[in-house]
């Protein structure tokens, strides 16, 4: 079995998503394991870290045992030793970077959103297909352990006819004034491609559609709770994008649900995300790691509210978690980002199918765009497939 290198440029390598999720949690471990078996070969990622801050690049490279790093985009794209360009840098720069990578003959793999609009995404797809180069989009959340367990219940027909669902997500992101912000300032500015809809609803699109089937249409509302913020240098600015959103979704199969996300909510519970599906056969609730189910046979008879008096309040206390059972783990744990990288590397090397290609990424953008249109018009917006 031959061992060979496959060159990968990691753009935005000093950012948290790239340095932690993609490098330290996926590509670093693959390298440490001696490579990834694909077909008749063992593929070893050869990495080039690309960014703007030399000191930070050197620090990340040293921490992850990577020899090559650069601030020169043109030189990196011109180096034939690297066949793949991965982008995890600022959203508003992505489209131009991906086009330049395609023009340089690189396969492209990218964080979301893949483009600022559906039209831009379709133009990018056309260029990629004309070049014959491979393309992929990061869709990691569906591979979180809790969601894999939930998906197994869907596949087994546990839910029966699905009628409803709800997904709630978020935490409190500080404004940079009261306390340092946990998210970069460009996330809160239109000029940087920010906004909660474009940041999170592409994720919820593929989670919902892979489990519940095609989305028919959506209606959305948003607000900005913390408009006065300070950036990384302490400079004051005004957030001009939403930091909270509520979306009603109807699927083609007739299920209706809500997706509520917020960077201005405080967490109470065991997870940052809660996804519930309800059907005639049972219900299930999943977080990122755990999933609990309640079958129709285990569903208790609840007659309604009876608050009693303050003195006998405990008489009427009911533990509604008692009739729920945790769904056991199936396959051994694998980092959610690794699923995508293994698929893409195999797609490049031996042309296996890529589930999350640019088409999927464009569908993700369509979800965010439909929500944004609904906010403006106040109407339901179709999610009919784009061509």
C-alpha positions, -999 to +999 in steps of 0.1 A: +000+000+000+016+033-012+018+063+011+016+097-006+012+133+004-018+154-006-012+192-004-038+213+014-038+251+018-056+261+050-067+297+045-077+316+077-055+292+096-052+314+127-090+317+132-107+297+159-127+275+135-097+265+113-070+262+140-092+243+164-118+223+145-102+216+112-065+216+121-062+204+158-092+182+158-091+166+123-061+171+100-036+170+129-049+137+142-050+122+107-014+131+102-005+118+136-022+085+127+001+082+097-025+092+071-060+081+059-065+049+039-083+058+006-085+032-020-052+015-024-032+043-009-026+060+025-031+097+020-011+120+043-022+157+044+007+180+037-004+214+051+003+250+043-011+274+068-022+307+052-031+339+069-021+376+075-004+376+109+031+361+107+036+357+144+003+340+149+008+317+119+041+306+133+026+300+167-003+279+152+021+260+130+045+251+158+016+240+181+003+216+154+037+203+141+033+220+107+064+232+089+049+254+061+031+286+066+028+318+045+011+352+042+015+352+004-018+341-011-005+343-047+025+322-040+004+296-022-020+294-051+008+291-075+025+262-057+016+229-075+025+209-045-008+219-030-039+206-048-067+217-023-076+251-011-097+253+021-112+286+032-122+295+068-114+332+066-138+361+067-171+355+050-171+386+028-138+376+012-148+340+004-163+342-030-133+360-046-109+336-029-127+305-041-128+319-076-091+326-075-084+291-062-104+275-090-086+297-116-053+284-101-064+248-106-072+239-069-100+217-056-120+238-032-135+230+002-150+258+022-167+268+054-202+283+051-217+303+037-202+293+004-213+326-012-230+358-002-261+349-023-277+320-042-269+338-075-232+341-066-232+305-055-246+293-088-220+313-107-193+297-085-207+262-091-207+269-129-170+278-127-161+247-106-180+223-129-165+239-161-130+234-146-136+198-137-123+204-102-138+189-070-158+211-046-173+207-011-189+226+017-185+221+054-218+207+070-206+194+103-236+197+127-255+167+112-226+145+124-228+156+161-234+124+182-268+136+193-280+143+158-266+109+145-287+092+172-317+113+162-312+104+126-310+067+134-345+070+150-358+087+118-342+059+097-358+032+119-393+047+115-395+054+152-415+086+149-443+074+127-459+104+110-439+134+120-461+164+127-439+189+145-404+199+155-386+227+173-350+237+174-336+262+199-300+273+200-278+300+214-259+316+243-250+351+255-223+368+234-209+398+253-207+432+237-170+438+241-178+466+265-191+448+296-168+419+289-147+406+259-169+393+231-166+356+223-172+362+186-153+384+161-167+419+154-173+412+117-201+388+127-221+419+137-216+440+106-231+437+071-198+448+056-182+417+070-209+393+059-222+390+095-256+382+109-272+354+127-293+342+097-263+338+075-242+323+103-265+297+118-295+290+095-274+273+068-266+247+095-302+243+104-311+238+068-291+206+063-300+193+097-337+197+091-337+185+055-316+154+061-339+143+089-373+157+078-371+160+040-373+191+018-384+224+033-414+239+015-413+275+028-403+297+057-414+329+075-390+347+097-386+376+122-354+390+137-342+416+162-309+432+173-307+432+211-272+444+216-265+471+190-238+490+209-206+469+207-168+473+208-144+455+184-112+436+191-093+469+195-119+484+219-133+507+192-171+513+195-193+503+166-230+497+160-242+462+151-263+465+119-273+429+116-296+407+137-285+388+168-318+369+174-341+352+150-373+331+150-383+311+119-414+290+112-407+261+088-431+239+069-417+208+052-430+193+020-442+164+041-464+187+061-445+189+094-445+224+110-418+236+134-398+265+147-361+273+147-351+300+173-315+311+175-300+339+196-267+353+206-285+371+234-300+343+255-287+327+286-283+289+288-301+268+313-298+231+307-272+206+296-266+218+260-264+249+238-289+234+214-321+215+218-338+198+188-371+180+193-391+159+168-427+148+176-446+121+157-474+096+161-449+069+171-430+089+196-408+119+203-371+126+207-349+154+220-313+158+209-284+180+219-250+179+203-240+148+222-271+132+238-305+121+226-335+110+245-367+093+232-402+087+245-423+062+226-461+064+222-464+035+247-443+054+273-462+087+268-479+097+301-515+109+303-513+146+311-547+162+319-535+198+322-524+222+348-532+219+385-510+243+405-528+237+438-518+259+467-484+270+478-486+246+508-492+215+487-472+226+456-450+195+458-481+173+456-485+184+420-448+183+410-443+160+381-409+149+367-416+150+330-382+135+323-390+102+339-406+085+309-377+094+286-349+070+277-314+079+264-306+066+230-274+046+232-244+054+210-239+035+178-205+038+162-175+050+181-172+088+184-157+107+155-153+145+154-181+159+133-157+179+111-138+147+103-167+132+085-166+160+060-129+160+055-128+122+050-156+125+024-138+153+006-104+137+005-119+105-008-139+125-033-106+141-046-085+110-046-109+083-059-140+103-069-164+089-043-196+109-040-195+141-020-227+146+000-220+182+009-208+197-023-213+233-036-249+224-045-256+216-008-238+247+002-260+268-021-291+252-006-278+263+028-274+299+015-309+297+001-322+290+036-306+322+050-316+342+019-352+331+022-353+340+059-338+374+051-364+380+024-392+370+047-380+395+073-382+423+047-416+413+032-433+398+063-444+369+041-438+332+036-409+326+012-407+295-010-377+271-006-384+254-040-350+241-053-330+266-074-315+256-107 
